[in-house]
Amino acid sequence: MNNDTQRDSQRIVAQSPASGPKPGPARAIALGAAAVAASLFAVVAAFGTVQDSGIPLTTLSIEQQLSPTIEPVSDDSALPYFNEERFQRGDTVATLLDRLGVDDADTRRLMAQPQAAAQFRWLRTGTSVQARTSPEGNLLDLWFVTPFDKLVKIQPRDGSFTAEQQPASLTAEVMMKSGEIRSSLFAATDNANVPDTVAVQLADVFAGDVDFHRDLRKGDRFTVVYEMMSHQGRMVRSGRLLAAEFINQKRVLRAVWFQDEGTKGGYYTPEGKNLRKAFLRSPLEFSRVTSGFAMRFHPLLQKWRAHKGVDYGAPPGTRVKVTGDGVVELAGRQDGYGNVITVRHNSGLTTWYAHLSGFAAGIRKGTRVSQGDVIGYVGQTGWATGPHLHYEFRVNNEHRNPLTIALPAAEPLGAGRVTIFRSITATLVARLDMLRDTNLALLE
């Protein structure tokens, strides 16, 4: 190779096509090899052969300055790792950090820092946690969003770890899901990838019309439209249930969320009827009925007697909700009821909650409570053979069956707000219609 071909410039010679024979395979292979060899030295040359046909040749020169050096390829082994995991039921912080690839030594150092370790108390089942680590497993930073929409960020500093919280910038996205009841509501929502928090809202919305302890049937269907909150493109938690349809024993129930300026907001039928009842059907979430409103053989007194309430079997500590607005008349211990709370409502109505393990903070005689407030916790006090809640519904001190009594509805939507309601909720109703049509088409 002469000195001209070693210069940092290239000369490309373009010639007219020849009328003679084309190069054979051996020549083509040689040209290919030459091109490969030339490219290895960052010099590109194009060659052509023609027979002397009298056609003048045209020469085109292009000067290209080549870089005198070749940039080294970066070492990927030195790049950090990004990992994302969800905090699962039964997880500890240590097992979560292990799945995120954090070295055991860094895990111990992190948990030894009170300020940083305290941030993990905000973790809930399903919380998405992101971490950046070195190839050796050293924690470079970790972050997640709390249930109160705060961004927690943990970073190493001077041999230890620091933590800070700042408001998280969240974006709401609308999700739509449908499912069918096969065994339970939670099993059906799990199969449809609907978050548990949305399932609870679904049950709460229709709690005045459906007793989810005893009214569910195989083949019942549901449709939900709800918010999912995302942070920097990652889903971090579910938001509000915006609309829902529940088909229970061929009875179609629908709800849409409505809130205009200066109002508390609530769920209504698409026609504007308030779905909130004056009382909930059940004071517990998703427990089983162990003893109904009827005659029964008392396990302690060893004789038949009227059971003037409903017993809900549930694990100790399960939250007990007041079923209607009212004022606490008693929060203490009373004979066979054990720890009991009685609440006085309007029109001579009272509700009783017995065998509690304890009372919620602030619950005492004279406390005003609102429907759905947690007032106590399931226990086994008084004449109870196992942990459960005994619930009574009385009208002028006469016992009534809380499972069958007709519950009064809450105040309806005012006439002046109907037009606003329909304009705001029209899109939600259209989504329910679209999902219903889709489901019917799939079933056909």
N, C-alpha and C positions, 0 to 999 in steps of 0.2 A: 504494500500500500504506500503510495507516494505522499509527499507532504501536503499536496492539495486536498487530498481526501481526509486529512487529519485536522484541517482547519475547522473553526466553529461556525462555518457557514455551509449551506447546502445549495447544490445546483441541481435543479430538476429539468430534464430535457424532455420536451414533448415533441413528438414527431408525427408526421402524417401517417395514417394507416397504410400498410403495404398491400400490394395486390398479390404478393407471392404467398407461398405456403406458410401456415402458422407454425410456431415452434412445437416440436414433439413433446411427449411426456417427459423424456429425460431432461430436456431443456427447461420445461416448466418446473420440475423438481429442483433443478439447479437454481433457477431464479428464486423460487420460494426459500431455499436454503440461504441464498445470498441476502434476501430481504431480512430473514430472521437474524442472520449474523450482523447485518448492518444496523438493525434496530437495537441490538445489544450494545453497540457502541454509540447510540444516540445519533447515528447518521443515516439518513434515508436517501436512497438513490433509486431512480426509476430508469430502467433501460429498455430500449426497443430496437428491433432490427428490421430493416427494410431492404429490399433489393433496389438497385439503382434504376429508378423508373423515370428520372428526370424531374420529379416533383420536388420543388425546393423544400428544405427543412425549416421549421420554425423553432427557435430556441427561446425558452422562457426561464429567466433566472429569478429565484426567490431567495432573499437573504433572511435567515432566521437565526437570531442570537440564542444560543443554548446556554442553560445555566451551567456554570463551571462545576457546581457541586450537586450531589443528590441528597435530598432530605432523608434522614434516617426514619425508618418505620417506628412508630410509637410502640412502647411495650404495653400490650393490653393487660398483662398480669399485674400492672401497678394501678389500674383503674379501680375505683370503688364499686361496690355492689349495691344495688337498690333492691330492697325486698319489701313486700307488702303481705300482711297477714291479718286475719280477723280474730278478735278475742272470742274464744269459744267457751261454751258452757263447760265448767270444770277446769278451765285453765287457771294457772298461776302466772304471775309475772315472769317467773323464771322459765316456764315452759314456752311462753309467748316469745321471750327474747331468744330462746334457743332456736325456735322456728325461723326467727328473723336473721339468724346467722351470727348473733352476738357472742363473742368469746366469754367463757365462764368467768374469767378473771374480771372482765369489764362488767358483767352482770353483778358480781359481788360488790365491786366498787360503787356501781350505780345504786344498789339497794342500801348501801351504807351511808348514802347522802340523804338526809331526811327531807330536804326541800324537794329534791328531784323524785325520790321514791314516793312522796306523798301524792304526786300527780296521778299515779296509777289508780288511785281510788275512784277516779272518774271513768274508768273503763267499764263498759257494759257489754253484755253478750252481743256480738255482731259488730262492735266498734272496729273500724279499719285503722290499722297502725302501719305506718311506713318507717323504714329505717335505712340509713346509708352506712355501710361498713367497709373497712379495708379488706384486702384479700386475706389478712390474718385474723379477721373477725373483730377488730377494734371498732367500737361504736363511734361514728363520726357525727351523726345526729339522728334524732328520732322525733316523730311528730304524730299527733292524732287530734281529732276534734271531740270535745266533751259534749254531753247531752245539752249543755247550756250554750252551745255554739261558740265556745272558746277554743282557739288553736293552742295546744300545748306543744312546746318545742323544747327538747332536752339535748344539750351539747356538752362535750368534754371541755374542761378549762382548768389549766394548771394542775393536772393530775387528778381532778375530781370532775363532777358533773354539775351543771347549772340548769335550771328550768325557768321558763317564762310562759305567760299566757297573754294572748292578744285576741281581739275579736276576729273570728273567722269570716271570710268573705264567702257566703254560701249562695248558690244558685238553685232555684226550685225547678224541677222537671216533672212533668205530669206523666204518670204511669197508669196503664189499664190492664187488669188481669181478671180472669174468670176461673171458676173451679166448681167441682161437684163434690158433695158430701158422700163419703163412703163409710166413714166410721165416726169421725169427730170433726169439729170446725178447724182445730189446729192442724190435724193431719191433712185436711183438704187445702188449707192455705199454704202449708209446707210444700205440697205437691205442685201448687201453682206459683211457687216462689214469691209469695206475699209475706212481708215481714210480720212478726208476731204483734208488733205495736199497731199495725193496721187491722189485724184480726180482732184485737181487743176493741178498737174503735168501732169496727163493724158490729160486734156484739152489743156494745154500749148504745149505738144508734137505734137498734131495733129491740132494746131490752124491755121496752114497755109493751111490745107486741109479741115477742117470742121469748119463751123460757128456754135458754140454750142448754139447760140441764136435762130437759125432758121432752122438748118439742121437735128436736132434730130428727129427720128421717133420711134413710139412704136414698139418694137421688135428688135431694134438695140442691139447689144451685145458687151461686152468688157471683156477682160482678162488682168490682171495686175500681174506682178512679181515685188516685191518691198522689200526693207529692213525694218526691225523693229529693233530698237536699244533697248537693254535690259541692266539693271543695277542690278547685283546680282540676276539674274533670273526673274526680273520684267520688263515688257515692259514699256518703258518710252516715246518713241516717234517714229514716222515713219521716215524713211530715204529716200533714193533716189529711184525713179521709175527706175527699171533695164530693163524691157521689157514690151511691151503692144501690144495688138491687139484690134482694134476697127472695128466692122462691121457696117457700116452706109449705110442704104438703099441698102444692099447687096454688097456694095463696101468694100473690105477687106483692112484695113490699118495696117501695122505692124511697130514696132519700137524697137530698142535695143540700150542701152547705150554703148558707146565706148569711151575709153580714154586710150591712150598709153602715154609713157614717153614724157614729154615736150610739151603736147598738152592740150588745154582747155577742150576737151571732148564735146560730143554732141550725138544726136540721129540720127540713120540711119536705113534704111530698111535692112532686112537680106542680101540683095544683095550689100549693101554698098552705097546706094544713100542717100545723105544728106537730112534729113527731114526739116531742118530749111529753111524757106522761107525768102526772103529779107524783107517781110512785114507780120505782123499778120493780120488775117481777121478782128479782132475786138480789139479795145483799152480797152475794159472792160471785166471783168470776170462775166459770167453768169447773164447778165441783159436782159431785153426784148427790142425788137425793137419797138419803138412807132411811127416812121414816116420814110418811106423809101425814096429812090431816085426817085422822081416823082413829078408831079404837085399836089399841095394841096392848100386848102383854108387857108390863113395865119390868125391865130387867133387874131393878133393884128392889122394888116393892113386891115383886113376884105376884102381881095380880093384874087383871085387865082393867084398863081405865082409858078415858078419852085422851087422845093426844091432840092438844089444841094449838098446834103449830106445825112447822116443817123443820126437820133436821137435815142439815147439809153436812155430809162428811167431807172433811178437808184436813190437810196436814196442819199441825200446830203452827201458829204464827201467820196463817193466811189472813190477808187483810179483809176486814168486814166493812162494808159501805152502808151508810144510812140510805134508805130507799126513797126518802122524800124530805123536803125542806121542813124544818121544825126547830124545837127547843128541847134540850136534854132535861128530862125531869129527874132521872136517877142515873148515877154512875157509881156503883158500889156492889156490895155483896148482899145476896138475899136468898136464904134457904136453899132449896134444891136448884135454883137457877145459877148458883155460884156467882161469879162476876157477871153482872148484867147491866145493860144500858137500856133505858126506856126513853123514847122520844115522843113528844107531843106535837101533833100536826093540827091543821085547821079542821073544822067541822067534826070535832069529837073523835078524831082518829089518833091512835097511838101504835107504835111499833116497839117490839121487844127483841133484844139480842142477848142471848144467854150462853153460859159456860165459857166465857171469854178468858183467855190467858192474861189479858191486860187491856188497858185503854190507851187510845192514841193521845199524843201530847195535846194538852189544852182542853180535853174533854172532861167536863164537870157539870154539876147541876147549874142550869141557867145558860149554858153555852148554846149559841145559835148555830145550827148546822145546815148545810145545803146538800141537796141530792147528790149522791156520789162521793161525799166526803168520807174518808177513812176515819172510823170512830173507835175501832178496837181490833183485836186479833183472836183467831180461833184458838180455843183451849179445851181443857177437860176439867173445869172446876164445877163444884156442886155435884148434883146427882148425874154424873156422866160416866159411862163405861168406856168411852173412847173419845178422842178429839173430834169435835164437831160443833157446829153452830145451831142453836135452837132459835128459830125466828117465829114471832107471833105478830098477827095483824088484828087489831081490835077496833071496833066501831062502838063508841059509847060504852066501852069496857066489855063488849061482847066479842067473843072470838069469831073470826071469819077466816075462811081458807084463803091464804094469800096467793095460792096457785090459780084460783078460779075467779076470784072477785073481780068485778069490772072496775078498772082503774080510771079515774077521771083524767081528761086530757088537760094539758097546759093551755095557756091563753093562745088563741089563734093569731095569725098574722093580720095586722090592721089593714083595713080597706085601702088606706092611702098609700100603702107600701107594696101592694100587689103588682102594680105596673113595674116598679123598680125591681121587684123580686124576679119577675118573668124575664126581664131584659138581662139581668145578671146571671141567672141560672140556665138560660137557653142553651149555652154551649155544653154545660154538664149533662143536661137531659139528652142532647144530641149524641153525646159520647155513649151514654147508656143504651140508646136506641141502636147505635152502630154495633156495639158489642152483642146485644141481643140478636140482631139480624145475623151476625157472624156465627154465633153459637147455634142458632136454628139451622143455618146452612150446613154446618158441620154435622149436626145430628141427622140431617135428612139423607 
